[in-house]
C-alpha cells in the first residue's frame, strides 16, 4: 500500500512541478552549461546503492594545478538560491517513483 501511495504521489508531484523543472533546467543550461543534472552514486537502504539526481549548482572551474576550486568559489548566486529553496532537489522525485 505504501509503495502505491509513493508512486502515485510522486508521479502527481512530478507532473505538477514539470513546468518549474523545465524553467530551472533552461536557466541552469544557460548559466552553467551542460550537464544540467548532477548525478552521484550514494549508499542506500541495506547497502544498496542508488543515484542521487539534482540540478547542478556549481561551475566546474579548476585552479592552476588542475584541481577543482573550493565549493565557495564554484557556487553561483543562482546555485545558492536553488540550494536555499531546495529547488535543486526536485529531480529526486524520480527516485521516489523509481
N, C-alpha and C positions, 0 to 999 in steps of 0.2 A: 504494500500500500504506500509506504514512504517513497519508494522508488518512483512509483507512478506520479505521485504529487510533485516530486522533484523534476521529473521530465516535463510534465505539463506546465508547471510553474516556470521552469527555466525557459521553455520554448516560448511561452507567452511573454515573459520578460524580454527575451531576445527580440521578439517581433516588435514590441513596444519601443525599445531603445534602438532599433535598427537605424532610424534616421540620425540619431545622435552619434552612433558608431560611424556612420558614413561621413558625417561632418568632421568628426575628430580625426578619422583616417586621412581625409583630404588635407587637413591642416598639418598633421604630423608629416605627411608626404611632402608637402610644400616647404615646411620649415626645416625638417631634419633629413629628408630624403628617404631612400629605401634602406632596409625594410621598415615597414610601418609597425609591425608587431615584434615584440621582444619575446623570445621563447627560451625557456630554461628547464632543464630536467631537474626534478626535485623528488626526494623520497616521500612516499605517501603512506597510507594505512597498510600495516603489516609489511612494511619494507618494499611495497610495490611502487615503483617509480612512475611518475606522470609528468607531462609537460605543462608548465605554467605559461599562460599566454597573457601578455599585457601590451598596451600601447607603449611604444618607445618614448622615453622622456629625456634621453641624453644623447649628445653627439658622440661620434667615435674618434674624437681628437686624441692624438698621441704627442708625447713630448719628444725632445731631441734624441733620446735613447731608443725610441720606438715603443715605449711603454705607455699605456693609456694614462691620461691626466687624471688627477683626483676627481671623484664624483662631483664635488662642488664646482669645479671648473668646467665640467661637461654638461651639467644640468642646465637646461634653458629655462627662461621665465615661463614659457608655455608649459614645459615639462613639470615645473614646480607647481603650477596651477592644476595640472592634471592629477598630480600626486596628492595635493592638499584636498582636492574634492573627490578623490578616489575614482575619478573617471577613467584613469589608466587601467583599472581593474575590470571594466565592463566586458572585455573579451573572455573573461573567466566564466561567464555564463555558459560558454561552450562546454567547459569541463563538467558543469552540472548536468547538462543534457547527455554528454558522452558517458 
